[in-house]
Amino acid sequence: MTIRKSRPLPLLLALASLVLLGLFIAGNTAAIRGEESLTALIFGQTENPSVSIEYWYAYLPRLSVALLAGAGLGIAGAVFQQILQNPLASPATLGVSSGAQLALAVALLLAPELHADHPFLVALAGSFLAWGLVSLLVGRRMDDPVSLVLTGMVVSFTAGAVTTCLLLLKNQYLTSLFLWGSGDLTQYDWQGVHFLLPRLVLGAAALLLLSRPLALMGLGRESARSSGLSTGLFSFLALGIAIFLASAVTATVGLIAFVGLASPHLATMLGMRRIGPRLLTAGFVGALLLGLVDQGMQFGLSGLGRFLPAGALTGILGAPLLLYLLKRLPPASASSAGEVLPVSAGLSGRGERYFLVLLMTILALAILIALGLPSIGFETIMDWRAARVFAAALSGAALGLAGCLVQRLLSNPMASPEIIGVSTGAVMGVIGIMIALPAATAGMQMTGALFGALAILLAILAYARRHDLEPRRLILAGIAITAFADALVLTFLATGDPRGNVVLAFMSGSTYRVGMGDLALPAIMAMAGAGIALSTLRWLDILTLGGAAGRSLGLPLGAARFFIILATALLTASACLFLGPISFVGLTAPHIARLCGLRRTTVQLPGAALTGAILVVMADWTGRQIFRPYELPAGLLSVLLGALILGIIMWQYGKRAQPHTRTQTTA
């Protein structure tokens, strides 16, 4: 691993941050003690006992837990990046923390005594299962940074969707889990410190003893293997210790975003060359980051800062950092620059037509099943079922079509409205309208969705054009924007605003309250987007050849991209009102169509639309059936169904992919 020399500016910033943390601590201490003297507060001899109790059993434990949790995540992130030689690896980006959260939620429901007595063991089991699933899905492409991170994010999103489903079904038992899962540092005694401190010391000591083989791993697997190191066994051991540390933090305070990703890079910028000092510096920087965020939040927001989850705020601050770190990614290798998922041979013209008819037949049957025909009367269907089923079909078709457009525009089979953040932009536009105008009409919400989708898509494309639209940078930039938006939503929900329930229902993608009158405007937007897409069929074929080839064939590149972007924004905005920000339908539907032999643009677009409609209609029906009389939102079931299909595709390709030779990367 190449390490740059220390520069004065990073060192000065670190010292300034340390001073700022001290000022925040002094300010918060002064706010707590009020008229009491500092000496009396420290020795617990205040005239008002509640002041000493708050200081010694709430404030100091919270500060200590923040420092310990940040240090643990920093060290764990440094080990992940060193072993995997991936500058974007961390417990959060690889699904380890989400797996621990899901395991704790399941244990709280099914075995509350186990959750109460052994939360760490539960979190540890969940973390190892999540990492095992990521390793299984990514297969031999472990050396490809984007494949690994994308697989980790799929596992993370899926675990988050399952946790949300449990929260909706058993909210009377899991309400406290929501705030805790956002990274809640609130403490009422020293139990969290007593739990974290020995585990942090044990894990850090074990890693320091392993510093020599860790340094060998930084040279690449081949070099480490030639030096006599059993790379497979050692990777399992070192990553196991890192998962041990991350699980301890998650079991104590929940999910903390981006600290494990940022700390190792900041330690590198401070000039730490050897792995031992770099581990310790990453721990110190992690403690400084989380402590600074938490103390600054309490200082700036006064009483409200005690109730906001620090994990969500670190997500808001960490997304710009991830965009910065994308600049440090090495250029894509030839092996990873092309297709990342398998495709099949195309069908003949007659076979394509027959298959499209088959898809239409399956969609018709799915709609009939979802409507309840013929067992339910027509009037009942029109009053209770028709609107939601048609909304599911509309949004699924729109997302399938939008996903196909994005993949062909970027010549990237892993692009989709959800992955690159377009769906998130649409949802944030709607939420902004709902917050600013509580009585906003459907037209106002659709306008917010359209402008939000357009803004994010244009911003992502402008960012990616600086790197020649390199697919993996585009995908990871979208992940950063999605994480940023999710952190904003979590922060808003944690404030206790009464509109939070409406926002949460909207984010989950429920079709429960959809009426026939709500379908008109989304349908118009979807048809407009589909019409624009059909008018660009020839352009889409040429764009897959690249920009230079397109210009040589007389393609008006700027106009073509503009109309395809507009169509994608219209389709995404019309779908997100019913499905929420993430469903994986826009990613999986085009792949299913392609795997079935629909390769040409003229048949892949309708094939992807029909496949997306089938997926969402069946997700809506399944959500109504599996836990009757309760129901799960179609958006969440679409995440689970889409992630299952995507996982199978990635697993099959991971088995077929040739192992790559690991190269050194700049951290």
C-alpha positions as CSV (number, residue, x, y, z in Angstrom):
1,M,0.0,0.0,0.0
2,T,1.5,3.3,-1.1
3,I,1.6,5.9,1.7
4,R,2.1,9.6,1.2
5,K,4.3,11.7,3.4
6,S,2.7,13.7,6.1
7,R,1.7,17.2,5.1
8,P,1.5,20.2,7.5
9,L,-2.2,20.9,6.6
10,P,-3.6,17.5,7.7
11,L,-1.6,17.7,10.9
12,L,-2.9,21.2,11.6
13,L,-6.4,20.2,10.9
14,A,-6.1,17.2,13.3
15,L,-4.8,19.5,16.1
16,A,-7.5,22.0,15.4
17,S,-10.1,19.3,15.6
18,L,-8.7,18.2,18.9
19,V,-8.8,21.7,20.3
20,L,-12.4,22.1,19.0
21,L,-13.4,18.9,20.7
22,G,-11.9,20.3,24.0
23,L,-13.9,23.5,23.5
24,F,-17.1,21.6,22.9
25,I,-16.6,19.5,26.0
26,A,-15.9,22.6,28.1
27,G,-19.0,24.3,26.7
28,N,-21.2,21.3,27.3
29,T,-19.8,20.9,30.8
30,A,-20.5,24.5,31.6
31,A,-24.1,24.1,30.3
32,I,-24.6,21.2,32.6
33,R,-23.1,22.7,35.8
34,G,-24.9,26.0,35.5
35,E,-24.1,28.0,38.6
36,E,-22.3,25.1,40.3
37,S,-18.5,25.3,40.5
38,L,-16.4,23.0,38.3
39,T,-14.6,21.5,41.4
40,A,-17.9,20.6,43.0
41,L,-19.2,19.0,39.8
42,I,-16.1,16.9,39.3
43,F,-16.1,15.6,42.9
44,G,-19.9,15.2,43.0
45,Q,-20.5,17.7,45.7
46,T,-23.0,20.0,44.0
47,E,-25.8,21.6,45.9
48,N,-28.2,20.2,43.3
49,P,-27.7,16.4,43.2
50,S,-29.4,16.1,39.8
51,V,-26.5,18.1,38.2
52,S,-23.9,15.6,39.5
53,I,-26.1,12.7,38.4
54,E,-26.5,14.0,34.9
55,Y,-22.8,14.7,34.6
56,W,-21.5,11.5,36.0
57,Y,-24.1,9.0,34.7
58,A,-25.2,10.6,31.4
59,Y,-22.7,13.0,30.0
60,L,-19.4,11.4,30.8
61,P,-20.5,7.9,29.9
62,R,-21.8,9.2,26.6
63,L,-18.6,11.0,25.8
64,S,-16.6,7.9,26.8
65,V,-18.7,5.6,24.6
66,A,-18.5,7.9,21.7
67,L,-14.6,7.9,21.9
68,L,-14.5,4.1,22.3
69,A,-17.0,3.4,19.5
70,G,-15.2,5.7,17.1
71,A,-11.8,4.1,18.0
72,G,-13.2,0.6,17.4
73,L,-14.7,1.4,14.1
74,G,-11.5,3.2,13.0
75,I,-9.4,0.2,13.7
76,A,-11.9,-2.2,12.2
77,G,-12.0,-0.1,9.0
78,A,-8.3,0.0,8.7
79,V,-8.1,-3.8,8.9
80,F,-10.8,-4.2,6.2
81,Q,-9.0,-1.9,3.9
82,Q,-5.6,-3.5,4.5
83,I,-6.7,-7.1,4.1
84,L,-9.0,-6.5,1.1
85,Q,-6.8,-3.8,-0.5
86,N,-10.0,-1.9,-1.1
87,P,-10.1,1.8,-0.2
88,L,-13.9,1.7,0.1
89,A,-14.1,-1.2,2.5
90,S,-15.5,-0.8,6.0
91,P,-18.0,-2.5,8.3
92,A,-20.8,-0.3,7.0
93,T,-20.2,-0.5,3.3
94,L,-19.8,-4.3,3.4
95,G,-23.0,-5.1,5.3
96,V,-21.3,-6.2,8.5
97,S,-23.0,-3.6,10.7
98,S,-26.4,-4.1,9.1
99,G,-26.2,-7.8,9.7
100,A,-25.5,-7.2,13.3
101,Q,-28.5,-4.9,13.6
102,L,-30.8,-7.4,11.9
103,A,-29.6,-10.2,14.2
104,L,-30.3,-8.0,17.2
105,A,-33.8,-7.2,15.9
106,V,-34.6,-10.9,15.3
107,A,-33.3,-11.8,18.7
108,L,-35.4,-9.1,20.4
109,L,-38.5,-10.6,18.9
110,L,-37.8,-14.3,19.1
111,A,-35.5,-14.6,22.1
112,P,-35.7,-11.5,24.3
113,E,-33.8,-13.1,27.1
114,L,-30.9,-13.9,24.7
115,H,-31.0,-10.3,23.5
116,A,-30.9,-9.0,27.0
117,D,-28.2,-11.3,28.3
118,H,-25.9,-11.7,25.3
119,P,-26.4,-8.9,22.8
120,F,-22.8,-9.0,21.7
121,L,-22.9,-12.7,20.7
122,V,-26.1,-12.1,18.7
123,A,-24.5,-9.1,16.9
124,L,-21.3,-11.1,16.3
125,A,-23.3,-14.0,14.7
126,G,-25.2,-11.6,12.5
127,S,-22.0,-9.8,11.4
128,F,-20.3,-13.1,10.4
129,L,-23.4,-14.3,8.6
130,A,-23.6,-11.0,6.6
131,W,-19.9,-11.1,5.7
132,G,-20.2,-14.8,4.7
133,L,-23.1,-13.9,2.4
134,V,-21.1,-11.1,0.8
135,S,-18.2,-13.5,0.3
136,L,-20.4,-16.1,-1.2
137,L,-22.1,-13.7,-3.6
138,V,-18.9,-11.9,-4.8
139,G,-17.1,-15.1,-5.3
140,R,-13.8,-14.7,-7.2
141,R,-14.4,-11.0,-7.8
142,M,-13.2,-10.2,-4.2
143,D,-10.4,-8.2,-5.7
144,D,-12.7,-5.9,-7.7
145,P,-13.5,-2.9,-5.4
146,V,-16.8,-2.1,-7.0
147,S,-18.1,-5.6,-7.2
148,L,-17.3,-6.1,-3.5
149,V,-18.8,-2.8,-2.3
150,L,-21.9,-3.2,-4.5
151,T,-22.4,-6.7,-3.1
152,G,-22.0,-5.3,0.4
153,M,-24.5,-2.6,-0.2
154,V,-27.0,-5.1,-1.6
155,V,-26.7,-7.2,1.6
156,S,-26.9,-4.0,3.7
157,F,-30.0,-2.7,2.0
158,T,-31.6,-6.1,2.2
159,A,-30.9,-6.5,5.9
160,G,-32.2,-3.0,6.4
161,A,-35.4,-3.8,4.5
162,V,-35.9,-7.0,6.7
163,T,-35.4,-4.9,9.8
164,T,-37.9,-2.3,8.7
165,C,-40.4,-5.1,7.9
166,L,-40.0,-6.4,11.5
167,L,-40.4,-2.9,12.8
168,L,-43.7,-2.4,10.9
169,L,-45.0,-5.8,12.0
170,K,-44.0,-5.6,15.6
171,N,-43.6,-1.9,16.3
172,Q,-44.9,-2.3,19.8
173,Y,-41.7,-4.3,20.6
174,L,-39.2,-2.7,18.3
175,T,-39.9,1.0,18.6
176,S,-36.8,1.6,20.6
177,L,-34.8,-0.2,18.0
178,F,-35.5,2.4,15.4
179,L,-33.7,5.3,17.2
180,W,-31.0,2.9,18.5
181,G,-30.4,1.6,15.0
182,S,-29.6,5.1,13.8
183,G,-26.5,5.3,16.1
184,D,-27.8,6.5,19.5
185,L,-25.0,7.3,21.9
186,T,-27.4,8.1,24.9
187,Q,-26.1,6.4,28.1
188,Y,-27.6,6.2,31.6
189,D,-24.7,4.5,33.4
190,W,-21.2,3.2,32.8
191,Q,-22.3,-0.2,31.5
192,G,-21.5,0.6,27.9
193,V,-18.0,1.7,28.8
194,H,-17.4,-1.4,30.8
195,F,-18.6,-3.5,27.8
196,L,-16.6,-1.7,25.1
197,L,-13.3,-1.0,26.8
198,P,-12.0,-4.5,27.4
199,R,-13.1,-5.7,23.9
200,L,-11.4,-2.7,22.3
201,V,-8.2,-3.3,24.2
202,L,-8.3,-7.0,23.4
203,G,-8.9,-6.6,19.7
204,A,-6.4,-3.8,19.2
205,A,-3.7,-5.8,21.1
206,A,-4.4,-8.9,18.9
207,L,-4.1,-6.8,15.8
208,L,-0.8,-5.2,16.9
209,L,0.6,-8.6,17.5
210,L,-0.3,-9.5,13.9
211,S,1.2,-6.3,12.5
212,R,3.9,-8.1,10.5
213,P,1.6,-10.3,8.5
214,L,-0.8,-7.4,8.1
215,A,2.0,-5.4,6.6
216,L,2.7,-8.3,4.2
217,M,-0.9,-8.4,3.1
218,G,-0.5,-4.7,2.2
219,L,1.9,-5.8,-0.5
220,G,-0.7,-7.9,-2.2
221,R,-1.8,-11.6,-1.9
222,E,0.9,-12.9,-4.2
223,S,3.7,-11.2,-2.4
224,A,2.4,-12.3,1.0
225,R,2.0,-15.9,-0.2
226,S,5.5,-15.9,-1.7
227,S,6.8,-14.9,1.8
228,G,5.2,-18.0,3.3
229,L,2.0,-16.4,4.7
230,S,-1.2,-18.5,4.5
231,T,-3.2,-15.6,3.1
232,G,-6.6,-17.3,3.3
233,L,-6.3,-18.4,7.0
234,F,-4.8,-15.1,8.0
235,S,-7.4,-13.0,6.2
236,F,-10.1,-15.0,8.0
237,L,-8.4,-14.4,11.4
238,A,-7.7,-10.6,10.8
239,L,-11.2,-9.9,9.4
240,G,-12.7,-11.9,12.3
241,I,-11.0,-9.6,14.8
242,A,-12.2,-6.5,12.8
243,I,-15.8,-8.0,12.8
244,F,-15.4,-8.6,16.5
245,L,-14.7,-4.9,17.1
246,A,-17.5,-3.7,14.7
247,S,-20.0,-6.0,16.3
248,A,-19.2,-4.8,19.8
249,V,-19.8,-1.2,18.7
250,T,-23.1,-2.1,16.9
251,A,-24.3,-4.0,20.0
252,T,-23.7,-1.0,22.1
253,V,-24.7,2.1,20.1
254,G,-26.2,0.8,16.8
255,L,-25.1,1.8,13.3
256,I,-22.5,4.5,12.9
257,A,-22.0,5.5,9.3
258,F,-18.7,6.3,7.6
259,V,-16.4,6.5,10.6
260,G,-14.9,3.1,9.7
261,L,-14.4,4.3,6.2
262,A,-13.0,7.7,6.8
263,S,-10.6,7.1,9.7
264,P,-8.0,4.9,7.9
265,H,-7.8,7.4,5.1
266,L,-7.3,10.3,7.4
267,A,-4.6,8.3,9.3
268,T,-2.9,7.8,6.0
269,M,-3.0,11.5,5.2
270,L,-1.3,12.1,8.5
271,G,1.7,10.1,7.2
272,M,1.4,6.8,9.1
273,R,3.5,4.4,7.1
274,R,3.8,1.3,9.2
275,I,0.7,-0.7,9.9
276,G,1.0,-0.6,13.7
277,P,1.0,3.2,14.0
278,R,-1.6,3.4,11.2
279,L,-4.0,1.2,13.2
280,L,-3.5,3.2,16.4
281,T,-3.9,6.5,14.5
282,A,-7.0,5.2,12.7
283,G,-8.5,4.4,16.1
284,F,-7.5,7.9,17.5
285,V,-9.0,9.6,14.4
286,G,-12.2,7.6,14.7
287,A,-12.5,8.5,18.3
288,L,-11.9,12.2,17.4
289,L,-14.4,12.1,14.6
290,L,-17.3,10.6,16.5
291,G,-16.5,12.6,19.6
292,L,-16.4,15.8,17.7
293,V,-19.7,15.1,15.9
294,D,-21.5,14.1,19.1
295,Q,-20.1,16.9,21.3
296,G,-20.6,19.5,18.5
297,M,-24.2,18.4,18.0
298,Q,-24.9,18.7,21.8
299,F,-23.2,22.1,21.9
300,G,-24.9,23.5,18.8
301,L,-28.4,22.1,19.3
302,S,-28.5,22.4,23.0
303,G,-31.2,20.0,24.5
304,L,-32.2,18.6,21.1
305,G,-28.7,17.4,20.4
306,R,-29.0,14.8,23.1
307,F,-31.9,13.0,21.2
308,L,-30.6,13.2,17.7
309,P,-28.7,10.0,16.6
310,A,-25.1,10.7,16.0
311,G,-24.9,7.8,13.5
312,A,-27.2,9.7,11.1
313,L,-25.2,12.9,11.4
314,T,-22.0,11.0,10.6
315,G,-23.7,9.8,7.4
316,I,-24.5,13.4,6.4
317,L,-20.9,14.4,6.9
318,G,-19.4,11.1,5.5
319,A,-21.1,11.2,2.0
320,P,-19.0,14.1,0.8
321,L,-16.0,12.3,2.1
322,L,-16.9,9.2,0.0
323,L,-17.2,11.4,-3.1
324,Y,-13.7,12.7,-2.3
325,L,-12.3,9.3,-1.8
326,L,-13.6,8.2,-5.3
327,K,-10.9,10.4,-6.8
328,R,-8.3,8.2,-5.1
329,L,-9.6,5.0,-6.8
330,P,-7.1,3.6,-9.2
331,P,-8.2,3.4,-12.9
332,A,-10.5,0.6,-13.8
333,S,-8.7,-2.5,-15.1
334,A,-9.6,-4.0,-18.4
335,S,-11.1,-6.9,-16.6
336,S,-13.5,-4.8,-14.7
337,A,-14.3,-2.2,-17.3
338,G,-16.8,-4.2,-19.2
339,E,-19.7,-6.4,-18.4
340,V,-20.0,-7.4,-14.8
341,L,-23.0,-9.7,-15.1
342,P,-23.6,-12.5,-17.6
343,V,-25.8,-12.3,-20.6
344,S,-27.3,-15.0,-22.8
345,A,-27.5,-15.3,-26.5
346,G,-30.3,-13.3,-28.1
347,L,-33.6,-14.9,-29.3
348,S,-34.7,-14.9,-32.8
349,G,-37.2,-12.3,-34.0
350,R,-40.1,-14.7,-33.7
351,G,-38.8,-16.0,-30.3
352,E,-38.6,-12.4,-29.0
353,R,-42.3,-11.8,-30.0
354,Y,-43.4,-15.0,-28.4
355,F,-41.5,-14.2,-25.2
356,L,-43.1,-10.8,-25.0
357,V,-46.5,-12.4,-25.3
358,L,-45.6,-14.8,-22.6
359,L,-44.6,-11.9,-20.3
360,M,-47.8,-10.1,-21.0
361,T,-49.7,-13.3,-20.2
362,I,-47.9,-13.7,-16.9
363,L,-48.5,-10.1,-16.0
364,A,-52.2,-10.5,-16.7
365,L,-52.4,-13.6,-14.5
366,A,-50.5,-11.8,-11.8
367,I,-52.9,-8.8,-11.9
368,L,-55.9,-11.2,-11.8
369,I,-54.4,-13.0,-8.7
370,A,-53.6,-9.7,-7.0
371,L,-57.1,-8.4,-7.7
372,G,-58.7,-11.5,-6.2
373,L,-60.6,-12.5,-9.2
374,P,-62.9,-14.4,-9.5
375,S,-63.6,-14.9,-5.8
376,I,-64.2,-11.2,-5.0
377,G,-67.0,-9.1,-6.5
378,F,-66.3,-6.4,-9.1
379,E,-67.4,-3.5,-6.9
380,T,-65.2,-4.7,-4.0
381,I,-62.3,-5.0,-6.3
382,M,-62.8,-1.4,-7.7
383,D,-63.1,0.0,-4.1
384,W,-60.3,-1.8,-2.4
385,R,-57.9,-3.6,-4.8
386,A,-57.9,-2.0,-8.3
387,A,-56.0,1.2,-7.5
388,R,-53.2,-0.4,-5.5
389,V,-52.7,-3.2,-8.0
390,F,-52.6,-0.8,-11.0
391,A,-50.2,1.5,-9.0
392,A,-47.9,-1.5,-8.4
393,A,-48.0,-2.4,-12.1
394,L,-47.4,1.2,-13.2
395,S,-44.5,1.8,-10.8
396,G,-42.9,-1.6,-11.6
397,A,-43.1,-1.0,-15.4
398,A,-41.8,2.6,-15.0
399,L,-38.8,1.5,-13.0
400,G,-38.0,-1.5,-15.3
401,L,-38.0,0.9,-18.3
402,A,-36.0,3.6,-16.5
403,G,-33.4,1.0,-15.4
404,C,-33.0,-0.2,-19.0
405,L,-32.6,3.4,-20.2
406,V,-29.9,4.1,-17.6
407,Q,-28.0,0.9,-18.3
408,R,-27.9,1.7,-22.0
409,L,-27.1,5.4,-21.5
410,L,-24.1,4.6,-19.4
411,S,-23.2,1.2,-21.0
412,N,-23.1,-0.1,-17.5
413,P,-25.2,-3.2,-16.5
414,M,-25.0,-2.3,-12.8
415,A,-26.6,1.1,-13.2
416,S,-30.2,1.7,-12.2
417,P,-32.3,4.6,-10.9
418,E,-32.0,3.2,-7.4
419,I,-28.2,2.5,-7.5
420,I,-27.2,5.9,-8.9
421,G,-29.4,7.8,-6.5
422,V,-32.2,9.0,-9.0
423,S,-34.9,7.4,-6.9
424,T,-33.5,8.9,-3.8
425,G,-33.5,12.4,-5.4
426,A,-37.2,12.0,-6.4
427,V,-38.1,10.9,-2.8
428,M,-36.2,13.7,-1.3
429,G,-38.1,16.2,-3.5
430,V,-41.4,14.8,-2.4
431,I,-40.4,14.9,1.3
432,G,-39.2,18.5,0.9
433,I,-42.6,19.4,-0.5
434,M,-44.4,17.5,2.3
435,I,-42.4,19.3,5.0
436,A,-42.6,22.8,3.4
437,L,-46.2,22.5,2.4
438,P,-48.1,20.1,4.8
439,A,-51.3,20.4,2.6
440,A,-49.4,19.7,-0.7
441,T,-51.5,18.3,-3.4
442,A,-50.5,15.2,-5.5
443,G,-49.5,17.6,-8.3
444,M,-47.1,19.4,-6.0
445,Q,-45.6,16.2,-4.8
446,M,-45.1,15.0,-8.4
447,T,-43.4,18.3,-9.2
448,G,-41.1,17.8,-6.3
449,A,-40.3,14.3,-7.3
450,L,-39.6,15.3,-10.9
451,F,-37.2,18.2,-10.0
452,G,-35.5,16.0,-7.3
453,A,-34.9,13.2,-9.8
454,L,-33.6,15.6,-12.4
455,A,-31.3,17.4,-10.0
456,I,-29.7,14.2,-8.7
457,L,-29.4,12.7,-12.2
458,L,-27.8,15.8,-13.7
459,A,-25.4,16.2,-10.7
460,I,-24.3,12.5,-10.9
461,L,-23.7,12.8,-14.6
462,A,-21.8,16.1,-14.2
463,Y,-19.6,14.4,-11.6
464,A,-19.1,11.3,-13.6
465,R,-18.2,13.2,-16.8
466,R,-15.1,14.4,-15.1
467,H,-14.0,10.8,-15.0
468,D,-15.2,9.8,-18.5
469,L,-18.4,8.3,-17.1
470,E,-16.4,5.5,-15.5
471,P,-19.2,3.1,-14.4
472,R,-17.9,2.2,-10.9
473,R,-17.4,5.9,-10.0
474,L,-20.9,6.6,-11.1
475,I,-22.3,3.7,-9.0
476,L,-20.4,4.6,-5.9
477,A,-21.3,8.3,-6.2
478,G,-25.0,7.2,-6.3
479,I,-24.4,5.1,-3.2
480,A,-22.9,8.2,-1.4
481,I,-25.9,10.3,-2.3
482,T,-28.3,7.6,-1.2
483,A,-26.6,7.3,2.2
484,F,-26.6,11.1,2.5
485,A,-30.4,11.2,1.9
486,D,-31.1,8.3,4.2
487,A,-29.1,10.1,7.0
488,L,-31.2,13.3,6.4
489,V,-34.4,11.3,6.7
490,L,-33.3,9.5,9.9
491,T,-32.3,12.8,11.4
492,F,-35.7,14.3,10.6
493,L,-37.5,11.2,12.0
494,A,-35.5,11.4,15.2
495,T,-36.6,14.9,15.9
496,G,-40.1,13.5,16.8
497,D,-41.9,15.7,14.2
498,P,-45.5,14.5,13.8
499,R,-45.0,14.3,10.1
500,G,-42.4,11.6,10.6
501,N,-45.0,8.8,10.4
502,V,-46.1,10.1,7.0
503,V,-42.5,10.2,5.8
504,L,-41.8,6.7,7.1
505,A,-44.8,5.3,5.4
506,F,-43.8,7.0,2.2
507,M,-40.2,5.8,2.4
508,S,-41.4,2.2,2.8
509,G,-43.3,2.3,-0.5
510,S,-46.8,1.4,0.6
511,T,-49.7,1.2,-1.9
512,Y,-52.2,0.9,0.9
513,R,-53.8,4.4,0.6
514,V,-53.7,4.7,-3.2
515,G,-57.0,5.7,-4.8
516,M,-58.0,5.8,-8.4
517,G,-57.7,9.6,-8.4
518,D,-54.0,9.3,-7.3
519,L,-53.1,7.4,-10.5
520,A,-53.9,10.0,-13.1
521,L,-50.8,12.2,-12.8
522,P,-48.2,9.5,-12.3
523,A,-49.7,7.6,-15.3
524,I,-49.4,10.7,-17.4
525,M,-45.8,11.2,-16.4
526,A,-45.0,7.5,-17.0
527,M,-46.6,7.6,-20.4
528,A,-44.7,10.8,-21.3
529,G,-41.4,9.2,-20.2
530,A,-42.2,6.0,-22.1
531,G,-43.1,8.0,-25.2
532,I,-39.7,9.8,-25.1
533,A,-37.9,6.5,-24.5
534,L,-39.5,5.0,-27.6
535,S,-38.5,8.0,-29.7
536,T,-34.8,7.4,-28.7
537,L,-34.6,3.7,-29.7
538,R,-32.0,4.3,-32.4
539,W,-30.0,6.6,-30.2
540,L,-29.9,3.9,-27.5
541,D,-28.5,1.4,-29.8
542,I,-25.7,3.7,-30.9
543,L,-24.9,4.9,-27.4
544,T,-23.9,1.4,-26.4
545,L,-21.0,1.8,-28.8
546,G,-19.6,4.8,-26.9
547,G,-19.6,8.6,-27.4
548,A,-16.8,8.7,-30.0
549,A,-18.5,6.1,-32.2
550,G,-21.8,7.9,-31.8
551,R,-20.4,11.2,-33.0
552,S,-18.8,9.5,-36.0
553,L,-22.2,8.0,-36.9
554,G,-23.8,11.5,-36.7
555,L,-25.5,11.1,-33.4
556,P,-26.5,14.4,-31.7
557,L,-24.9,13.3,-28.4
558,G,-26.0,16.2,-26.3
559,A,-29.6,16.0,-27.4
560,A,-29.7,12.2,-27.1
561,R,-28.5,12.3,-23.5
562,F,-30.8,15.1,-22.6
563,F,-33.9,13.3,-23.8
564,I,-32.9,10.0,-22.2
565,I,-32.2,11.7,-18.9
566,L,-35.6,13.4,-19.1
567,A,-37.4,10.2,-19.8
568,T,-35.5,8.5,-16.9
569,A,-36.5,11.3,-14.5
570,L,-40.1,11.2,-15.6
571,L,-40.4,7.4,-15.2
572,T,-38.5,7.4,-11.8
573,A,-40.6,10.2,-10.4
574,S,-43.8,8.5,-11.3
575,A,-42.7,5.3,-9.7
576,C,-41.1,6.5,-6.4
577,L,-44.4,7.8,-5.1
578,F,-45.6,4.2,-4.6
579,L,-42.4,2.3,-4.1
580,G,-40.1,4.5,-2.1
581,P,-36.4,5.2,-2.9
582,I,-35.0,1.6,-3.2
583,S,-36.5,-1.4,-4.7
584,F,-33.9,-3.0,-7.0
585,V,-36.6,-3.4,-9.7
586,G,-34.8,-1.0,-12.0
587,L,-31.6,-3.0,-11.6
588,T,-33.0,-6.6,-11.9
589,A,-35.8,-6.2,-14.5
590,P,-33.4,-5.3,-17.4
591,H,-31.1,-8.2,-16.4
592,I,-34.0,-10.7,-16.3
593,A,-35.1,-9.5,-19.8
594,R,-31.5,-9.8,-21.1
595,L,-30.9,-13.2,-19.5
596,C,-34.1,-14.4,-21.2
597,G,-32.7,-13.4,-24.6
598,L,-34.2,-10.0,-25.1
599,R,-31.0,-8.3,-26.2
600,R,-32.1,-5.8,-28.8
601,T,-33.3,-2.4,-27.6
602,T,-36.7,-2.6,-29.3
603,V,-37.6,-5.7,-27.3
604,Q,-35.5,-5.3,-24.1
605,L,-37.3,-2.0,-23.2
606,P,-40.9,-3.6,-23.2
607,G,-39.5,-6.8,-21.7
608,A,-37.9,-4.9,-18.8
609,A,-41.1,-2.9,-18.3
610,L,-43.3,-6.1,-18.2
611,T,-40.8,-7.9,-15.9
612,G,-40.8,-4.9,-13.5
613,A,-44.5,-4.8,-13.5
614,I,-44.7,-8.5,-12.7
615,L,-42.2,-8.2,-9.9
616,V,-44.0,-5.3,-8.1
617,V,-47.5,-6.7,-8.5
618,M,-46.4,-10.0,-7.0
619,A,-44.5,-8.1,-4.3
620,D,-47.7,-6.2,-3.4
621,W,-49.8,-9.4,-3.4
622,T,-47.2,-11.3,-1.3
623,G,-47.1,-8.4,1.2
624,R,-50.8,-8.8,1.7
625,Q,-50.8,-12.5,2.1
626,I,-47.8,-13.7,4.2
627,F,-48.7,-12.0,7.5
628,R,-52.5,-11.6,7.2
629,P,-54.3,-9.6,8.5
630,Y,-51.1,-7.4,8.6
631,E,-49.5,-6.3,5.4
632,L,-46.0,-5.3,4.3
633,P,-45.4,-2.5,1.9
634,A,-44.8,-3.4,-1.7
635,G,-41.6,-1.3,-1.8
636,L,-40.0,-3.3,1.0
637,L,-41.0,-6.6,-0.5
638,S,-39.6,-5.4,-3.9
639,V,-36.3,-4.9,-2.2
640,L,-36.3,-8.4,-0.8
641,L,-37.4,-10.0,-4.1
642,G,-35.1,-7.9,-6.2
643,A,-32.1,-8.5,-3.9
644,L,-32.8,-12.3,-4.1
645,I,-32.8,-12.3,-7.9
646,L,-29.8,-10.0,-8.1
647,G,-27.9,-12.1,-5.5
648,I,-28.5,-15.3,-7.6
649,I,-27.2,-13.5,-10.7
650,M,-24.1,-12.1,-8.9
651,W,-23.4,-15.5,-7.3
652,Q,-23.5,-17.3,-10.7
653,Y,-21.2,-14.8,-12.2
654,G,-18.9,-14.8,-9.2
655,K,-18.4,-18.6,-9.7
656,R,-17.7,-18.1,-13.4
657,A,-15.4,-15.1,-13.1
658,Q,-11.6,-15.6,-13.3
659,P,-9.6,-14.7,-10.2
660,H,-7.8,-11.4,-10.6
661,T,-4.3,-10.6,-9.6
662,R,-4.4,-8.1,-6.8
663,T,-2.5,-4.9,-7.4
664,Q,-1.4,-2.3,-4.9
665,T,-3.7,0.5,-4.3
666,T,-3.4,4.0,-2.8
667,A,-5.2,4.3,0.4
